[in-house]
Amino acid sequence: MRIVLVAVMIAALAATLPAMAQEDTGQVSITTAYEAMQAAVQSANLEATAAQAQAIVTAAMQKGLANLTADEAYITGVANYYMMGMVFDQAIALGGLSAERQQFARKIADMVFNRQSVVIISHGEQFDIEGQLVPGKITVFDFFSKFCGPCMAIGPVLEDLATRRSDIMLVKVDINRPGVQGIDWASPVAQQFGLQSIPYFRIYDAEGKPVADGNEARGILMQWAQQLEQQ
């Protein structure tokens, strides 16, 4: 009974993906298709990922789940996992989801494809800001210190914004060196950017071009957060 239910679920999920050109899938090697699928995932080629995932599931269905080896069953499960992430991405792209469903779909899709919406860097050291830009996403830099009250107050708002908007990457720049008590104005990164007050923000567009910084960037971020709350 369990095998039948899993087979039905996999077949139903495969049917939601765009149709691919059909070949003699009876000749598809599940292992070979898995290697190609992993390469596609690493290169963020979702079309190729979908094609290989569908090939794996189709081959597994033709062979029969009860006849799969342990490795083939595992690979089929991974293919199904990636397909789930792509279906959730598709649901988000189509629009019309409630805020709760959209947040859940994005959380699962980001987990599937190991997408991080928030990272913490620097810890007082200098860094190359261009090297932290994420192609295809708005990159927001939040310079903060855990000893800064306003920083800690606005931090969760920005993290929620980045989590709920898939087009935003939040890079939190900790200006404090390890062990330094109080706001570390003398840290290399604080000196690098000439910081005189925090929180300090910079926004770059999806093409890596600067959009705003300082109070202007703060105003944009608060506007985006308010728009989400009104949805």
N, C-alpha and C positions, 0 to 999 in steps of 0.2 A: 504493500500500500504506500509506504514512504517513497519508494522509487518511482511509482506512478505519479504521485503528487509532485515530486521534484521535476519529473519530465514534463508535466503539464505546465508548471511554472516557468521553466526555461523556454519552452516552445512559445508561450504567450509573450514573454519578454522579448524574445528574438523577433517576434512579429511586429513589435512597435518601432524597430529600427528601420531606416531607409532600405529599400530593396537594393540588393547588390547583384551584379552580373553573376549568373549561375554557371558553375562549372560542374564537372563530375566530382561532387563532394565526397563520393565514396573513396576517392584516391587521396583525399586530404590527410596529411599526417598531423595529428593533433599536436605532437611535440614541435614539429616545424612551424606550424601556425602560431603556437605559443611564443616561440622565439621571435617571430615577426611581430606579434602583437606587443610584446614587451619593448621591442625597439621602437615601435610606433608610439607607445606611451611615453617613452623617454624623450622622444623628439616632439611631443605634444601634437602629433598628427592624429586628430580624433577620427577623421574619415578612414584612415588605414586601421586604426584601432578597432573601429566598428566592423570593418570588413573581416579582419582576422578573428575577432570575437565571434562573429556570426558563423564563420567557417568552422570554428572549433565546436560551437554548440550544434551545428548541423551534422558534423561528422560524429559527434557523440550520440546524437539522437539516432542516426542511421546504424551505428554499431550496437546501440542499446545500452542504457546506463548500467544494467546488471552485468554487462560484458566488459566494462571498462576496467583497466588496471588502476591501481591506487593513484599513480601519477596522472593518468588520463582523467580520472575523476577530479583530482585536485585542479588540474588545468581547466577543466570545464567549469569548475566553481569560480576560478579566477576570472574567466571570460564572462561568466554571468555577473560577477561583481562589477567589472568594468562597464558592462552593458547597463547595469542599474544606475551607475553614475552618469552615463550619457543620457539615459532616459530622464533623469532628474534635471540635467542641464537643459534638455529640450523643453521640459515643462516650464522652467524658468524663462527661457527665451520666448516661448509662446505668450507669456503674460497671462494676467487674469487670476493668478493664485492669490489666496488670502495671505496676509502678512505672515501668519503662523505657518502656513504650508510652504511659502517661499523660503522662509528661514530654515525650515527643516530640510527642504530639497537642496538648498545651497550647502548646508552643513554636511549632508551625506555625500554630495558630489565632490565637495572639497576634500572630504576624508578619503574618498575613493582615489582621487588623483593627486593626493598629498599636496594640496594647495594650501599655502600658509597665507593668512590674511593679515597677520600681525607678527613682527619680529622685533627683538631687542638687540641692539648692536652697540659698539664702541666701548662702553664702560670706561669712559674718560679718555680713550685713545683717539688719535686722528683717524679719519677714514676718507675714502674716495666716494664722494656723493654720487657721482655718475655710475659707479660700479654697483650701487644699490637700487638704481632705477629698474623698474620691471616693465619690459616692453609690452605694450598693449593694455597697460593699466595706469590709472592715476596713482602716483606715488606721493604719499603724505609723510613728511618727516616731522616728528614730535620730539623736540629736545627737552629733556626733563631730568629731574632729580627726585629721588624718593624723599628728600628732605624739603621739598617744595610743596606746600599745601595746595596751591592752585593747580599744580601739575597733577597731583594725585586725584584731585576732584574732577578734572576734565578728562583724564586718561580713560576711564571706563566708557565715557560717551564716545570717544574716538574709536575705541576697540569695538564697541557695538556697531558703529557706523561701518567699519571695515568688514565686520563679520556679515552684516546684512546686505552690503553692496559688493557684488562680485567684481566690480570694475575698480575697486580701491585696494591698494596695498599700503598698510600703515607700518612705517619704520620708526620705532621708538629709539631715540638716541639717548642713552644714559650718560650724562656728562660727568658722573662721579667715578673717580678711580676707586678700586677696591680698598676698603679700610678708611677712607676719608669721611669724617663726620661733618655734617653740614653741606650746603651746596658748594660744589667744588669748582669755583670760578677760575681757579688756576690750572685746571686740567688741560691737557693738550687739545682736546676737542673744543673746549670752551674758548681757548685762545684762537684756534683755527678759524672759528666762525665769529669771533669777536662778540661773544654773548655778553649782554649786560642785564638781561632779564629773561626769565623763563616762566611758563612754557613759551617756547619759540617754535614757529611752524614754517615749513616750506611745502609748497604744492607744485608738482610737476605733472604735465599732461601725459596721455598715453604714448606720445611720441618723444617724451623725454625733455620737453621744453618747459622752462619755468613759467608758472602761472601767477603765483603770489607768494608773499612771505609776511612774517610778522603779524600785525593786527589785521591786515587785509586777508591773509590766509585764515586767521582765526574766525573772521566774520563769515567767510565762505563755508568753513567746516560746520559752524553753528547753524547756518542756513540749511545745509544738507541734512544735519541731524534733525532739525525741526520738520523738514519735509517728510522724513521717514516716520516721525511720530504722528503726522497727520494722515498717513495712508491707512 
